[in-house]
Amino acid sequence: MTAIAQLIDATKTYYCLDCGVCTGSCPVARVFSDFSPRQIIERSLYGLEEPSDGTIWSCLTCAQCSVRCPANIDFPEFVRLMRDEAHQMGFDGVPAHNGMLQTITSIQAAGATQKRNFWLEGLKTAEKGDLFYFVGCRPYFDVVFRDINAGSIKSARNIVSTLNAVGEVPVVSNDERCCGHDALWNGDEEKFKKLASKNIEVIRASGAKKVVFSCPEGYLTFKRYYPRYFGDLGFEPVHLLDLLEEKVSQGIISFKESKAHVTYHDPCRLGRLAGIFDAPRALIKAMPGVEFTEMPRSRENAVCCGTSGWMNCSSCSKQIQLERLKEASTTGADTLVTACPKCQIHFRCTKSAFDLGIEIVDLYDMVAERIKTGATAV
């Protein structure tokens, strides 16, 4: 059995009904008419698809196709496994930003000493404890994307400040690495395993029982893929939004009144892939004075921010991002709120290029600015 035949069997792709719903749902296919998830599946079923085919790198792995597929085919997983085969054969996509982000993760996987906690001054953190805050790549984003004011470190400070305000003193480790999400989805399984094994070692050494994530990609990777590769982790991955929503429902968090009109963008990894739709909306709606308007395409039908894994960023990505920002503007909102550092970067990049009026705000900054329990926003 060929490698692709094995992938077809493993992902049950042979259940495809040839209906084309996947292609009709695909945001890339709307822009690039020669891209079709259905055709990739069809070529694979007939033994015509090869790992060297560059089309597999155009997929956003956003799962828009999968949530609508009547045969429940996990097309993003099929593409992920195809990329594994391609990478092993020496075929890769085109890295965005000259491969800078891939280089950073390679350096981390190699075990380089880091100084990533420089931003924690004035905040309460611990070296050991029950709760571990997994920061992810935010400290690096601010360096790489300083020209568009990524705001990743500001948001990380606000997250720790908010945790402090609700009585939590999280472990924040200088030794954590990238979660490995991008390596995993770009076919570099070995790099992923190096990063993951180091993170598991660091977290276990901290004594943490729960690991809280603000990044959708980190949460999904720990929740779904770490156990698949490493078995029982010995700790529970928790998304920060779920934790904060619980604090609001318990009356531990309340918010100051502040006028704003916002709409919310569902990150693919947080929404369709992790199933977290209600918590961010509950937080926004709990803020007095904040008017919230949904975009026409939201929740399961939300559109991807246009690129994934710092790979194959193109004119297609920019068009998807531009259309999404215009959709946000049509709601009448003056602010687009997101809960993903990468979505924020991608939208800010497009906003700066096209001089659009709508503001891009991290949900965690909104929480910290309005919280009444004593947290101070940066």
C-alpha positions, -999 to 999 in steps of 0.1 A, spaced: 0 0 0 14 34 -10 18 62 16 -11 82 2 -33 51 2 -25 46 39 -34 82 46 -67 77 27 -74 46 49 -64 63 81 -86 94 76 -115 76 59 -112 99 29 -127 72 7 -161 81 22 -161 112 0 -195 116 -16 -182 137 -46 -206 165 -36 -181 194 -37 -193 210 -5 -157 212 6 -146 233 -24 -177 254 -22 -170 262 14 -132 268 10 -121 304 14 -90 297 -8 -111 283 -36 -131 315 -36 -100 334 -45 -78 308 -63 -102 290 -87 -76 263 -94 -75 252 -58 -101 226 -48 -101 203 -18 -125 180 -37 -100 176 -66 -71 169 -41 -93 141 -27 -103 128 -61 -67 127 -74 -57 109 -42 -84 83 -45 -73 76 -81 -36 75 -72 -28 107 -91 -19 130 -62 18 132 -52 34 147 -21 54 170 -45 21 187 -56 24 223 -42 -14 226 -38 -14 209 -4 4 240 10 -23 264 -2 -48 248 23 -54 270 54 -63 238 74 -91 260 88 -117 232 88 -144 252 71 -148 222 48 -149 196 75 -177 212 95 -199 211 64 -188 177 50 -218 153 49 -193 124 51 -174 139 81 -141 137 64 -113 155 83 -97 172 53 -72 193 74 -59 161 90 -55 145 56 -36 176 44 -14 175 76 -5 139 70 2 146 33 26 174 43 44 149 66 50 127 35 60 157 14 85 170 40 101 136 43 106 136 5 121 171 6 91 191 -6 79 220 16 58 251 12 70 286 9 78 301 44 65 336 51 87 364 64 118 347 48 115 318 72 123 338 103 96 322 124 107 287 113 143 295 122 132 307 157 114 274 164 144 254 150 167 273 175 143 265 203 141 228 193 179 227 194 178 236 231 192 272 230 192 292 262 164 318 262 157 351 280 120 352 272 106 364 305 120 400 305 85 414 303 73 400 337 86 428 359 60 439 385 38 409 380 33 380 405 46 347 391 60 315 407 87 289 398 65 261 411 27 258 416 -6 243 405 -12 266 376 12 271 347 7 299 321 20 287 287 29 320 270 38 305 237 56 326 210 42 360 220 76 374 231 91 366 197 61 380 178 67 415 192 103 414 179 95 401 144 64 423 139 74 455 157 66 475 125 29 468 129 28 470 167 19 433 172 11 440 209 18 404 219 39 412 250 14 438 261 -13 412 260 8 386 278 14 411 306 -23 418 307 -31 381 309 -8 376 339 -21 408 355 -57 394 351 -47 361 366 -32 379 395 -64 399 399 -84 368 404 -60 354 429 -38 332 407 0 333 408 10 313 377 42 296 369 58 313 339 89 295 327 119 308 309 124 273 296 92 267 277 94 263 240 71 269 210 42 244 214 52 229 180 19 237 162 35 251 131 61 223 128 33 198 132 11 213 105 40 220 82 51 184 81 81 185 104 71 159 129 106 155 144 109 192 153 74 190 168 84 161 190 115 178 202 96 210 212 68 190 228 90 167 249 109 197 263 76 215 272 62 185 289 94 181 309 94 218 320 57 217 330 60 185 349 90 199 368 69 229 378 44 207 396 15 222 377 -18 204 376 -34 228 351 -18 246 321 -37 277 309 -34 289 273 -43 322 257 -32 310 223 -57 288 204 -29 269 186 -11 261 218 -43 249 235 -53 227 205 -18 213 202 -16 203 239 -52 191 241 -53 170 209 -18 162 197 4 160 228 -16 130 242 -16 114 208 22 114 207 31 112 244 2 96 262 -11 109 295 5 143 302 -1 144 339 -17 179 337 -48 194 323 -48 219 294 -73 247 300 -81 276 278 -80 310 295 -113 320 281 -131 291 298 -113 300 330 -123 336 328 -159 329 319 -161 307 350 -148 335 371 -174 359 357 -202 334 363 -190 330 399 -190 368 404 -152 369 409 -148 391 379 -168 422 371 -161 450 347 -161 488 347 -185 505 323 -168 517 291 -184 525 258 -174 506 227 -190 489 197 -172 457 188 -175 426 167 -157 393 173 -136 371 150 -136 334 157 -100 320 153 -102 287 135 -82 267 161 -103 281 189 -137 278 173 -141 251 147 -112 229 159 -115 234 197 -152 242 200 -148 273 221 -175 298 208 -195 309 238 -168 319 263 -154 349 244 -188 362 237 -199 358 273 -169 379 284 -177 406 259 -213 407 268 -205 409 305 -188 443 299 -212 472 306 -213 498 279 -199 475 252 -222 470 222 -216 437 205 -227 429 169 -220 396 152 -205 394 117 -227 376 91 -201 348 90 -194 338 126 -190 308 149 -187 276 128 -191 297 96 -164 322 105 -137 329 79 -100 322 85 -76 351 90 -60 340 57 -28 321 66 -15 294 89 18 282 102 37 312 88 35 294 54 24 304 19 12 339 27 1 353 -6 -22 376 -25 -49 351 -16 -42 356 21 -44 393 17 -77 392 -1 -92 369 25 -80 392 53 -93 423 35 -127 408 29 -129 398 66 -120 433 78 -146 448 54 -172 423 68 -163 435 103 -168 471 92 -202 465 78 -215 456 112 -211 492 123 -185 482 149 -154 504 153 -133 475 168 -126 440 157 -119 418 187 -99 386 184 -85 360 209 -56 348 188 -22 366 186 -17 354 150 -51 366 138 -43 400 154 -10 401 135 -25 392 102 -53 416 104 -31 444 116 -7 438 87 -36 441 62 -51 471 80 -17 489 78 -14 481 41 -49 492 31 -54 520 57 -87 507 70 -104 525 98 -115 496 120 -93 489 151 -79 455 159 -79 446 197 -69 416 217 -98 403 239 -74 399 268 -65 436 266 -102 445 268 -106 423 299 -76 438 317 -86 474 308 -121 469 322 -117 445 351 -128 458 385 -109 433 407 -77 453 408 -58 443 377 -41 471 360 -39 471 322 -6 479 305 
